[in-house]
Amino acid sequence: MADWFANGLADDIRPHMFAAAARGEDFALATIIAADGGPRPIGSQLVATAQDCWGFLSGGCIEADVALHGRELLTAGGGALRLVYGRGSPFVDMRLPCGGRVEILVERVGHDEPALRTLRSLSEARRPAIWQSDGNRRACGAPAAIAADATMPVRRRYDPPQRLVVIGSDPFALAIAALGTQIGWDARLLNPHGPAGEAPYGVDCDRRPLGVALDALAPDRWTAIAIATHEAEMDIAAIVAALDTAAAYIGVVGSRRRIGERIARLHAAGIGDAAIDRLHMPIGLPIPARAPWEIALAVVAEILSLRNADDGASVPVHATQSA
């Protein structure tokens, strides 16, 4: 029986690209450039090194073969190739159960290439980046600086990783932060008055004063803030602080019957209706969620639904159709 392909859970493979480069190791980058059917969209990627691979291109049917071709490129010292799986593929022994067809560009990326350095610089600054490639030529830059090039079959946009900031310390706050961590988001629990000791589920916990912690994070439009203090005064302080940021999403845990009281308190604190309209109260999609993990699921789903409705900020993959 084959091992579970846990590395296929990695959707944003930039950390693995950067880690290989930091080791002075070239890697193979595989990108879907055309697709008819299949579970993954154009622009999905896999990175392979001499020892491992990360990413998910199909239903687990082709990843090992793509990685094998990528390692052959690394051994050969360069070049690129296109692979076709499914209809019209020369690999007759590898069928896609979905009955579709995918075309993949596999390229060797040098660990010290300028495009890779630019991608890392923009990513670390939490700025969007466009990566373009024809397999042999690569370019990377801010979206305004990289014009679409029809000769480049790969044009992928990388947005900053989704950040989830949770304010609070009760089981709802912990579950929201833990679920965000589990799905690969940059999740932080701001907990100035909560329990000491290491937070469970691998949650990153910041116990500094709220204002200090939020200023250090500098929430941007790829940041969601979930407030779950369950204390009226702390709720208002957290909401006021959150509204003073550029966070794209601000949600507050609490019952519907408390919304009127909360709005009155915000008005008293000098917060206008336009700012209050940014708040999601009660937090999360309107599903029958009651338990902490259920509430967390509703919150994460709402953030995803709103992010994916915003074409300018949230769609992580853009790639041209292959010629």
Summary of the structure (lengths in Angstrom):
residues: 323
radius of gyration: 22.2
end to end distance: 38.6
largest distance: 70.1
contacts: 1050
relative contact order: 0.11
helix: 34%
strand: 23%
